[in-house]
C-alpha cells in the first residue's frame, strides 16, 4: 500500500485532478457507514496509544462532520441511497460529547451498547487491559511469565497487542485481568478522574433514554464485548439471546455491531448465530467486499488528519486503490 507519509500528497493530487470527484459520481448511490468510538474534549487528549487507537478529539470530529455533511445527507435509515450513517461503539459517556457535536448539524447516529456497560462505573474488560498498558508507570513488569519493559507509547501498544493476540489461542481474559491487577492495581493507575468519567464509565439508562428521545439509535453490541468467535456454541447462543431480548427495550433498532468486527472476530459461525437472532442487520468494523445483511462494511476515517485522506475514503477511491494494489 502507499507510504503513509505520501498518502496526503497523492490523495491531494487526485482531489485537484478531479479523480476523487469521479469516484464520488460513480459511487453516488452507495451508502457509507462510518465507525467512531470515543469523542473526547480537546483538553483531555494525550499521546497514549489507547487514544490513538479509539479516541477522536472533539474539534477534529467537528471538522470531520463538516466534510461529511458537505458531501452527504446524514441519516439513520439503513439502505438510503447516497447517504451516510454515523456509528459509535461501546457506549461510554463520551457519547454525550459526540451528541453535542452531532446536534450542531442536526445529525443523528447509532450508538452500539454492550449490555454490561449500561450504568457501569468500570470499563469493559478489553478497556481495563488497554488502560493498564496505556497508563501504568514506566518500568519493567512480569507479564505472562516474561519480563516486559513498559516505556514509550509504542512499547506499550506492542505489549498490549501481543497479550491480546494470545486470547485467540486461549480465551482466558479473566486470568489476564487478574494477573495485571496483581502486577499493578487498576485503581492506582494515574488517570484523570474527569477523563475516566467520560472514557471509562458507561452511559446510564437515563442518558440512553435521552439519546433515544433526540432521535439517535441504540443498538446491540454483545453482552460484555467478548470476542464472539472465541465463545463456544452455548455461550454464543446465550449472548445473542440476551441481546435479542432487549430489542424494543434497551435497543430501539435491529442493527447489531460485532465487537472488534474484523474477519477473525466475525466467523461464519458468528454470522449464522446473528442471523438467527432478533437482529435483521449487522455491521463489521472494516470494509467487506462480500458484504451481506449480516456483514455490512463500515468505514473508519477517525485516524485521518488530512482532508484529502477523508475525501479519498468517502469517495470510494481508497477502497478501489487497495484492491488494485493487492
N, C-alpha and C positions, 0 to 999 in steps of 0.2 A: 504494500500500500504506500501512498505518498508519504514522504518525510513530514513529520508533524510540523516542523518549522516552515516548510514550504506550502503547506495547505492553504493558509490565508491568502498568500500571494497567488497561487494557482486559481483558487476559487474567486478571488477578486478579479483576476483577468477574465475568467469565464463570465463573471457578472457583467463587466463592461463590454464584453464582446457579444452579449445577448444570448449566450448559451444557456444561462440559468433561466432566462425568460422563456426560451424554447421549451425547456423541461417543465416549467410551470404550466405552459399551454398543453403539452401532451399528457400531463398528469392532472389536468384541471378538474376531472370528475372524481378523482380519488379522495377518500377521506384520510386524514392523518390523525393518529392518536399519539399524543405526546406524553412522556412519563417524567415526572419530577418526584423528589422525595420531600426534603425539608427546606422551607424558605425561612431564612434566618435574618434578623435585623443586622444591619451592617456592623454595628458596634460589637457584636458577639462573634464576628468572623475571625478565624485564626488560621494558622498554617498547618493544622493537623491533617493527617491522611483521611480521617473519618469525614471531615468536612469536604475535602477534595473529592471524595467518592460520592457522598449522598446529600450534600448541602449546597444551596444556592443563596447568595445574598439577596436581600430584598430589592436593592437598587438594580442589580443585574437581572433579576426576574422581571421587574417592571420594564426594563429595557427590552428584554426578550418578548414580553407580551405586546409591546408597541410594534415590533416587527411582525408578530403572528397576526395581530388584529388588522394590520395594514393589508395583509395578503389574504386573510380568510375570515369567514364567519365562524365564530366560536359557538359550539353547540354541545348539548348532552344527548342529542339524538343519534344513536348509532346507525351508521349506514347513510347518513345525509351527504349527498354528493358535493364535493368541493369544499368541505368544511374541516374544521379541526376540533378534536376533543382533547381537553387537558385533564390529566390524571395525576394523582399523588398517592404514593404508597405509605403504609404503616400506621397512619392515624395518630401521630403525636400532635401536641398542642401548637407546634409550628404551623399547622394547617390554618390557624387563625390569622397568622401573618399573611399566608397565601390568599386567604379570603379578602383581606383588606386591599391587596393589590388587584385581585380579580374584580372587586366591586368598582374600581375606578373606571373600568370599561364595560361594566355590567356583564362580565363573563361568569358563567357557571362551570363547575368542574366535577369530576369524580374523585372521591376520597376513599381509598380502599383500606378497610379496617380489620385487623385481626381481632377476634372476639376477646382474647385475653388482655388486649391493650385498652379496652374501654375503662376509663377511670383509673388506670393503673398508675401508681407512683414509682414504679420500677420499669426500666427498659425491657424490651423484648430480649430474649436470650442472646440473639446474634448481636444486638447493640450493646449488651453488657460486655461481651467479649471484645467488640470493636472499641468501646470506650476504655476498657482496661489497657489495650495496647496503645491507644492514642494518647492517654493521659498519665499512665504510670510513670513515676520519676525515672529519669535516666539511670541506667545501671545494668548489672548482669543478674539474670534470673534463671533459675532452674525450671524449665518448661518442658513437660513431656519427657523427662529424664535426660534432658540435654541443656547445656548452658547456652543461654541466648543473650546477646548484647542488645539492649534497647537504647537507642540514641536518637538520631535524627528521624524525620518523618518517613523517609524511605525504608530505613531499617525496621521501623515499627510496622509499616504496611506489609513488608515481606514476611515478618514473623507472624503477623495476623493471618495472611493468606496461606502460609504454609500450614498453620494449625487448622484452619478451616478446611483445607484440602483433605486432611486426614478423616474428616467426617464422611467423605464419600467412599471411604474404605470401611470404616467402623463408625456407625452413627451413635455416638456416645457423648452428646452435648452436655449432659448433666455433670459428667465426670470432669469435663474440661472447665466448666464454670466453677465447680468446687475447687479444682486444682489452682486456678488463677486467684480465687478469693483467699485461699490459704497463703499463696505466694505474696500477694499484696492485697489487702482488703479493698473491696469496691467502694465502701463508704469513705475511704481515706483518699480516693482519687481527687486531685486538685481541679475540680470542675466548678466554674462559676455557678452559684445556685440559680440565678436568673436564666442563664443559658440552659442548665439542666431542666428547668421547669418547661421550657419550650421544646427542647430537643429530645428529652428522655422521659417525659410524662405523657400518658395517653389522654386523648380527648375524653371529657366526661359525657355522660348521657345527655345532659343539658346542652353542652356545646354541640354535640352531634345533632340534636333536635333543632338548634338554632341554624346550623348549616343547611339542614333539610328545608327549613322554612324559607331560607333565602333562595332555594331552587337548586342547591347542589345535590349530587347523588352520593350516597354512602354504599359502597359495595363490599362484597366478601373478599377476604384475603387470608383465609385459613383460620384455625383456632389460635395458634400461637406462633405462626411464622416458621413452621417446620420446613425442612427440605422434603417436599412431598414424595419425591422419587425414592427417598430412603425409608419411608414408612412401610410396614408390612400391609398386607391386604386389609386386615381388620382395622388397623389404625387409620389407613387412608379412607376407608369407607366411613368410619365414625367421624373423621374430620369433616368430610363433605356433608354428612348428615347434620352435624351441629350447625354448620353454616347455612344449610338449606332451611333449617327450622327458623332461621332469623330473617329470611327473605319476606318482606312485607311488614317487618317489625323494626329491628335494628337496621336492616338493609332495605332501601327503597328502590333498588334496581336488581335485575337478574344478570348483571355483568360481574364476573369474577376476575380477580387478578392473581395469577400464580405467584407465590413468594419466590424471590430471586428471578424466576421467569426465563432462565436460559434452557437450552435443549437438554442439558444433563439433569436439570431440575424438573423438567416437564416431559416425562417419558410418555410413550403411548398408553401405558397403564394409568398414568395420572389423568391424561386427557379423557380416556374412556370413563373413568370414575366421575369426572366433572360432567361429562355428557349425560350421565345417569342421575345427576343431582337436580336441584331446583333452578340451577343457573342455565340460561339459554345461550350465553356467550362467555368467552374468557380471553384474556389478553396475556401475551408473553411480555418479556422485558427486552426484546430485541426484534430486529427485522426477521420475518419468517417468509421465505419465498413460497412456501407451501401452506399458506395460512388457510384456516377453516374457521367455522364459528367458534371453535374451542381452542384456537391457537392464533388469534389475531396479533398482528405486529404492533409494536409500539416503537416510537422514535425518541431517542434521548438527545436533546440539544443542550442539556444543562451544563455540560462541560465545555461548551464553546464560549470563547471570549471575542471572537471575530464575527461581525455581522455577515461576512461572506460565507463563513462556515455554516452559519444558521440558514442562510438563504440556499446554499447548495444542498443541505439536508432536506429542507422543506420542499424544495422543487423536485426532489427525487434524483437529482444529479449524483449525489454521493452514493446512493444505493446502486445506481447504474454503473458508476465508475468502479466500485468494489467488485461487482460481478464481472466487469470487463477485464479487470486486472488479475482476477483469480486464475 
